[in-house]
Amino acid sequence: MIRIVLPTDFSKNAWNAIIYAFSIFKDVECEFVILNAYQVGASGLSTKMGGANDTRLFRLMKEQSERELQEVLEKVVEIDTDPKHHFKTLSVADHLINAVGKTVYNKEIDYIIMGTKGATGLKEVFMGSNTYKIINEIDFCPVIAVPEEYNVKDSIGDILLATGYEHVFETYELHPLLKLAQLYNSEIWVTYAGNPDGLTPSQIESKDTLEKHLLGTRHKFLEVEKGSSIQSAIQKTVEESKGVDMVAMINYAHGFFEKLTHEAVIKKVSFNTQVPFLVVHLFE
């Protein structure tokens, strides 16, 4: 069974990511954990009245979180009748990053799927910066970030894997990507945004090893014009190739792209992607 956590702030964007998760894992045995995290900040008052106000606010937020999660669950059960899909809700009094991290660890989660931006105000902050924080800080679980305006499809076409060939991959490191590709017989486009004639011996070894791991999966290798930035090169490839339904990258502590260009590629892609963005973390 695949286990997926779906963080929500009850925005339209969060709901879109939930629908996306149900869609791409249709007919797959899955447990979905719909999670809402809430916090009460310290009032700054040391009086009994201040403590009482915090306690009352905490209780109200807890009740609201549980009520809205129940409403989401009722909608979910109504629209997703897949007998292989199982649902749980989780209301957690904690910072979102901690809540998701603990859930991933305790429930052996395989994927985190969430939106990249919300509507306005606080929800925009939640679904924008917090998605990137989760990508950056929860480095033990793959994350799929779903753009706000993405029209959910019932399959995954081509997957663009952007890499600098900076690591000799093990099979298990590629598993989250290969699993998705195999579900839909997707073609993986291995995209290198550097100089194709300037590969080092270790990069050549990485490319050769990657090709061996992809033997059972439809794939092709292509170089793209780096242009003004790697992120813009990725975006241009997606725009020009209507078949690309996902961008994937491997997250390194100090990745090749960052060393080469000082460009925070993963951060830029997570905020600007037009298609779902899969980030798989490197196990070191």
N, C-alpha and C positions, 0 to 999 in steps of 0.2 A: 504493500500500500504506500502511495506517495502522500506525504504530509505537507500541507501548505499553510502558512500563516498569512492572513489578510488584515493588515492594520487599517483601521477606519476612523475617520473623524466625522462620519455621517454626511460627507459632502457628495456632490454629484460625481466628482472625479474619483473618489474612493469607491463609489458604487460601480463605476465603469471598470475599475481594476478588478473588482470582484466578479463581474460578468465575464471579463476577459479570462480570468482563471478558470471559471466553469467551462468556458468555451474550448480553450486549448487542451484541457484535460478531460474532454468528454469521452465516455466509455472507458475511462481509466479508474481503477480503484483508488479513491482519494479520501483523505480526511482533511477538511478545511476548518481552520481555527480562525474565526472572525474576532479580532482583538481591538478593544478600545482602551486607551490609557488616559488617565486623568490625574491631575495634581492640584493640590491646594497649597499655595504659597504661604509662608509665615506672615502673619498679620503685622508683625513688628511691635505688637503690644504684649507686655508681660503680665497684664492684669488678667484676672479670672474671666472678665468679660471678653477679652481678646481671645482667650483659649476657647471659650464657649462659642464665639462666632466662628472660629476655625472649624470646630467640631461640627457645627450646624451646616456650614458650607460644604464640608467634606461629605456629610450625609446626603445633602441635596445633589452633589455632583455624582456620588455613587449611584443614587436612585435614578438620576437622569441617564447615566451611562448604561445601566442595566435595562432600563426601559427602551432606550433607543436601539440597543443590541437586539432585544426581543422583537422590535419592529422590523429590523433588518432580517432577522432569522425567518420571520413570517413571510416576508417578500421572497426570500431565497427559496424556501420550501415550495412556494407557489410557482416560481418560474423554472426551477431546476428539479426535474423529476427523474434525473438519471439515478437508477438504483445503485450504481457504484459510488455515488457521492454521499458522504456523511459529513454532518456539520456540528460544530461546537461554537459557543460564544465564550468570550473571556473578557471580563471587565477587571482592569488592573490599576490599582492606585500607585502609580510610579511614573517616572519620566518615560517617554515612548521608547527611547533607545534601550533602557534597562528592561522594560516590559517585553519588548520583542526579543532581545538577547536571551533573557531567561526562558522565554517560551520556546525559542529555537533549541536551546540546550536541553530543557526538561522533556520536551515532547519529540525530540529527534526530527526536527523539521527539515524537509528537503529543499523547499523554495520559500522565499518571502516575495509576495507580489503586492505592489502598491502603486498608487498614482504618483505623478511627478509634480503636479500643481493643482491647487484647488481653485475655488471660485474667486473670492476676494478676501481681503483682510486676514484674520487669524487663520482661516482655513488655507489660504494661499501659502502662508508661512509654513503651516504644518506639512502640506503636501509637496512643498518645494524643498526647503532647506533640510527638513527632517528625512526626506527620502535619500538625499545625498549623504546625510550623517549616518544613516543606516548602512548604505553602501560602503562608506568609509570605515565605520567603526565595528560593524558586525562582520568580521572577516572569516567567519566559519560557516557561512551559508550563502548560496547563490541568491541574488536579488533580481527580480524582473520589475523594472520601472515602466509603467504604462502612461503615455502622454495623455494630457487632459482631453484633447480633441480627437483621440484615436478612435476610429470606427471599428468596433470589434468584429473580427472575422471568425469563421468556424474552422480555420486551419492556419498553418504557418507555411508561407511560401519559402523563398530563399532567405538564408541567414547570413549576414555579413559579419565575419569574424575578423576584427582588426587586431593585428599583432605586429610586434617588432622582432619576432623570432629570438627573444632574449632568454628563453628558457626551454630546456628539453622536456617536453611534456610526458607525464605518466598518464596511462589510460584513465585512472580514476579522477584525475584533475579535469579531464574533458567530459566526464560522464554526464554532468547536468546539461551540457550543450548537446551532446550526442543523443541523449534521451529524447529531447524535444525534436531534434531533426528526424529521428527514427519514427516518431509518432506519425509524422506527415510525409515521410520520404522527402524531406526538404533538402535542397542543395546548399551546402555551406560554401560561401565565397571567402576564401582565406585572402585577406587584403593586407598588403604591406605598403605603408605610406612613405617609406624611405627610398633610398637609392638602390634599385634592384641589382646594380652592378657592384655595389660596395659591401656585400655581405661578408662578415668575418667567418672564419672556419666554424666557430661555435654557433653562429646564426644558420649556417648551411646545415649543420647537424640537427639543429632544432627544426628546420623546415623539412628535412628528410624524415625525421622521426614523426612529425605531425602528419606527413603524407601517409606513413604506415598506419597510424592510428585511424585515419579516415578511409582506409581501403573499403570498409563495408558500408560507407556512407557516400551518397552523391556529393561531389565537391569539385571545386576548381580553384586555382591560384591566380590572383590578378594583382597587378600593381596599379596604384592610383596616383594621380598628380597631387602632390602634397599641397600645392597652392599656398594660400596665406596661413593656413593652420591645418593640423590633422583633423580636428573636429569638423572644419568646413569641408575638407575632402571627403570625410565619411558622409556628411549631410548631402553633398553634391551627388555622391554615388547612389544614395537612397532615392533622391529626387529623380535622377535620370533612369533608375532601374525600378520600375513600378512593381516588380516581383519581389523586392526585398521587404519582408514583414518583420524582421527583427535584426537589431545590431547586437553583437556580443563582443565583450572584451574580458581579458584576464586581468585582475587587479593585483599589482605588485606593490610592495612597500616603496620601492624606488624604480618605477617602470622605465623601460627603454625610451618611450615617447617623452616622458618628463625629463630624463637626462639629456635627450637629444635636443629638445626644443624649449624646455622650461614651461611647457604648456600643460595645464591641469586637464588632460583630455577627458578623463572619466567624469570629472565635475562638469565640464562644458557639455558633454554629450548628455549627461543625466538631466540637465536643465533645458536642453535644446532639441532633444531627439523628437522625430516625427513618428517613429515606430517604437514598439516596445524594446527596451534596452536590458539585455541580460548581462550581469556582471558576475563572473565566477572568480572566486578568490584562490590565490596560489597557496598551497599548503607547504610551508617551509619548516 
